[in-house]
Amino acid sequence: MTKAAGQACLNLADDFRCRIHERLEPSGFHGCVVFDCFGAGQRITQETFGGRTWRDAPELSGPMFAALPVVRQLHEIMWYLSEALQLGEAHPVHLKLENALAETDRLAGGTPEELKALDLDAHRRRVNPLLRKASELARGRNRPDHSGADLIGRRMRKADLRGASFRGALLIGADLREADLRRADFTGADLRGTDLRGADLTGVLFLTASQRRAAVT
């Protein structure tokens, strides 16, 4: 099913729960299965708009729907920063990561007007070098670099890809069965249909829950 942006899903119940949550995949809603708002929806409702909803106050629908993608992206950045702070090897940049996390959280708590005016790209440009540095420290030197690579359908079964960077790579339908992916970086990688069965994901970096759900495991 497709719908226009800003239009409520037909399966949204009065209590804002999904009526078909337990059968999303067989019902053809794979996009919903792999979507993750990183808690942005709850924050917008509870904090940004003080517990009000667009059903109670229809005039809020426009501002709320506009704020959601902004806060979602900020919360995603916060998730990456929090993950980076768990990396012992990235200790040299922990203070900068902590400061970036606090600043991102502050921005996410802005008013609807502040969120609308926020330059997300500029903030990402400030944060991304820190995340890259944390990744490099954790992965070590001279590791395979597949950043931004087109690896659609690529056969890499049982490959030694320890510490490899797949940042922003297209891995749609790739075969990574039984591959050694310890400490590999999957920031922003497209893993739709990627076969990860039997792969060693010990200590893998920046692999989100939605990426795992998009892959074959």
N, C-alpha and C positions, 0 to 999 in steps of 0.2 A: 504494500500500500504506500502511496505517496500523498503528501499533503503540502499545502503552501506554508512557508515560514510564518511563524506566529499564530498558526492555527492549532487548536488543541487536538490531540489524538482522539479518535473515536473510541479507543479502548481505555481512556482515562476515566476512572470512577470518580464519584463525588468526593471521596476522601483523598483524591490525588494519587491513588494507587493504580497500578496496571491491572486491568481485569483478566488479562491472559498471560501474566508474567511467567507462569509455570510451563506454558506451551508456546513461547515466542518463536523459537527456532522452527518447530514443525508447522507453525502458522505462517512462515515466510517472513518473519520480522528479524532477519539476521542483523540488520543495522542497529536495532535496539539492543540486541544481545551484546554487541561489541562496544556500545556507547558507554562512556563513563564521564559524568559531569564533575568528578572529583569533589563532590560536596558543594558545588557552586549553587545549585538550586535551593538547598536548605539555607545557605547563608543569605542569599538574596531575600528569601521570604522572611526569615527570622530576624536578620540584622538590617539589611539595606532598607526594607520596607516595613520593619517593625511588626512582623507577624500578620500583616494584611496580605490578602491574595487577590488575584485578578477576578476571581469569581465573586468575592465580596465587594470589590471595588473595580468594576470593569474599566474605569479610566486609567488604572494602573497597568493594564495589559501591555500597552506600548512601551512604557519605560522599563517594565520588568523583562519583557522579551528582548529588549535592546541590551539590558545589563547582563543577561545570562551568558552570552558568548564571551564577554569581556572577563567576567569573574571566573568563568570556567577556565579560560586560558591562564589567568593568574594563578588559580589553584593548581593547574597542571605544572606550572613553573615551580610552585611551592613544593609539589611532590618530588620533582627532580632534585631540587635543592636539599630537601630532607633526606633523600636517598644518598646524595653525594656526601652529606654529613655523617653517614654511617660507614663511609669508606675510611678505614684506618690509614691507608696509604696517602689519602688526600689531606692529611693533617696540616701540611703547610698552608693550605688555603681555607681551612675551616673557619677562621675568623671572618674572612671575606664572604664565605658562603652564609654564615650566620647573619651578617649584615644585609646581604641580598635577600635572605628569607624574610627578615623583619620588614624590609622595605616593600617587598612584594605583598606581604600580608597587610601592610598599611594601605597600599594602593587598592587592594581588593575590598577594603572596608570603606571605600569612598562613597560619596553620595551618588545618586543616579546621574547628576550633572557632571560630576568629576569623572565617573567611569566613562561616560560618553565622550568626554574630551581627552581621555588618556591616550597617549601615543604608545600602543603596545609594542610596536616594532622597535621603537627606541629602547624600551625596557628590556626586550629580548636581547638586543645588541649589547646591552650592559651585562646581562647575566650569562649569556652563552659562552663567552671566553672562560668564565669560572668553571662552568660545567665541563667544558672541554679539557681544561687543565686537570680537574679532578679525575676525569676519565683516563687521561694520559698517565697520571700518577698511579692509578689503580691497575692499568693494563700493562704498564712497562713499555720499554722501548722496542723498536723494530718489530712491531706487530702488524699483521695484515690490515691494510686500510681499504675498506670498501665503502667509504663514506659517499653517499649520494649515487652509488652505482646502480645500474639497471641489471638486476640479477633475477629477473622474472623467469621462472621455470628452470633456473640453473640447477644442475645436478651436483650436489656437494656432499653426498652421503659418505659418512665416516671420515670427513675431512678434518684435519687438525686446524681449527680456527680459534685456538686459545688467544684471548686478548684482542681479537679482531674488532675493528670498528665498522659497524653497519649503520652509522648515524645517517638517517634520511634515505637509506637504501630501499630500492624496490625489490622485495623478496616474494612477490606474489607467486604462489604455486611452486616455490623452490623446494628442492629435496635436501633437507638437512638431517635426515634420519641418522641416528647414531654418531652425529658429528660432535667433536669436542669443542664446546662453546663456552668453556669456563672463562669468566671475566670478559666475555665479549660485550660490546656496547651496542644496544639496540635503540638508542634514542631516536624517536620519530620514524623508525623503519616500518614499512608497510608489510605486514605479515599475513595478509589474507590468504588462506589456503596453504601457507608454508608448513611443510611436513616436519615437525620437530619430534616425532616419535623416537624414543630411545636416545635422544641427544642429551649430552651432559651439560646442564645449565647451572652447574654449581657456581655461585658467586657472580652470576650474569648481571650486567649493569643496565639499569634504566629500562627494564622490560615491564611494561604496564600490564595490569590485569586485562584490559581490553585487547591488547596485542596477543596475549595468551589465548583469549577466547576466539580471536580471529584465526589463529593458527590451528593446525591439526596436531593434537597431542595425545 
